[in-house]
Amino acid sequence: MNFARVQIEGNARILSEPASLSLDRGSRLIVLGVEVDASGVHLLTHTADPIRVAGAREPVYGCSEFVFALEPEVTRAGRVEPVVERIERWLTWTPEERICAPGDHQLCLEP
């Protein structure tokens, strides 16, 4: 399994570590874990479909950690909306993949 880490700073700057794994726009990801700490939100994801990786003969699955930096006041406030808004600037959900409770976009199932 291949792994890539992507750091998204508050000023919209993206930092990534060199890795053989590269995700194309539109790659489908499954969120395996979410962690919020003083520095931001960490999403551990896994590709839903095999992807091409440099040096591999066959497509493979891979994991990525997306780290969304948050201002300390956002973390301290404990509100979900600004956190979700920050994530959705970079990662999008499609209606086919996200089913939410009526009127509550925070309570969702993602098959």
C-alpha positions in Angstrom: 0.0 0.0 0.0 1.2 3.5 -0.8 0.8 6.6 1.4 0.8 10.3 0.8 0.4 13.2 3.2 -1.1 16.5 2.2 -1.0 19.6 4.4 -3.5 22.4 3.6 -2.6 25.6 5.4 -5.1 28.3 6.3 -3.8 30.6 3.6 -4.7 28.0 0.9 -1.1 26.8 0.6 -0.7 23.1 0.0 2.3 21.2 1.1 2.9 17.6 0.2 5.7 15.1 0.8 7.4 13.4 -2.1 5.6 10.0 -2.7 4.9 7.7 -5.6 1.2 8.1 -4.9 -0.6 10.9 -6.9 -4.3 11.5 -6.9 -6.0 12.9 -9.9 -8.9 15.4 -9.6 -12.1 13.4 -9.1 -10.4 10.4 -7.4 -12.9 8.8 -5.1 -11.8 8.5 -1.5 -13.2 6.7 1.6 -12.6 8.4 4.9 -11.3 5.9 7.4 -10.6 8.2 10.3 -11.0 11.8 11.5 -9.0 13.4 14.3 -9.2 17.0 15.5 -6.4 18.4 17.6 -5.1 21.9 18.4 -3.4 22.2 15.0 -6.3 21.1 12.8 -8.3 18.3 11.3 -6.6 15.1 10.1 -8.5 12.9 7.6 -7.1 9.4 6.9 -8.4 8.3 3.5 -8.2 5.3 1.3 -8.8 5.2 -2.5 -12.1 3.7 -3.4 -10.6 2.4 -6.7 -7.1 1.3 -7.6 -5.0 4.2 -9.0 -1.8 4.3 -11.1 1.4 4.7 -9.1 4.9 5.5 -10.4 7.0 2.3 -10.6 4.0 -0.1 -10.2 3.0 -2.4 -13.0 -0.6 -2.6 -11.9 -2.9 0.0 -10.3 -2.9 -0.1 -6.5 -4.9 1.2 -3.6 -3.4 3.9 -1.6 -3.9 6.0 1.6 -3.6 9.7 2.0 -3.7 11.8 5.1 -5.2 15.3 4.6 -4.3 17.7 7.3 -6.4 20.9 7.3 -4.8 23.6 9.4 -7.2 25.5 11.6 -6.8 28.7 13.5 -6.8 28.0 17.3 -10.0 30.0 17.9 -11.8 27.7 15.4 -10.7 24.6 17.2 -11.5 26.1 20.7 -15.0 27.2 19.5 -15.9 23.5 19.0 -18.3 24.3 16.1 -18.5 21.8 13.2 -19.6 24.2 10.5 -16.3 26.1 10.0 -14.4 22.8 10.0 -16.6 21.2 7.4 -16.5 24.4 5.3 -12.6 24.4 5.3 -12.6 20.7 4.2 -15.2 21.3 1.5 -13.0 23.9 -0.1 -10.7 21.1 -1.2 -12.7 17.9 -1.1 -16.2 17.6 -2.5 -19.0 15.1 -1.8 -21.3 14.0 -4.5 -25.0 13.4 -3.9 -24.6 9.8 -4.9 -22.0 9.3 -2.2 -23.4 11.3 0.7 -26.9 10.9 2.1 -27.8 13.3 4.9 -30.6 13.5 7.4 -33.3 16.1 6.3 -32.1 19.5 7.2 -28.9 18.3 8.9 -25.9 18.2 6.6 -23.6 17.1 9.5 -25.4 13.8 10.1 -24.7 11.8 6.9 -24.0 8.3 5.6 -21.4 7.9 2.9 -21.6 4.5 1.3 
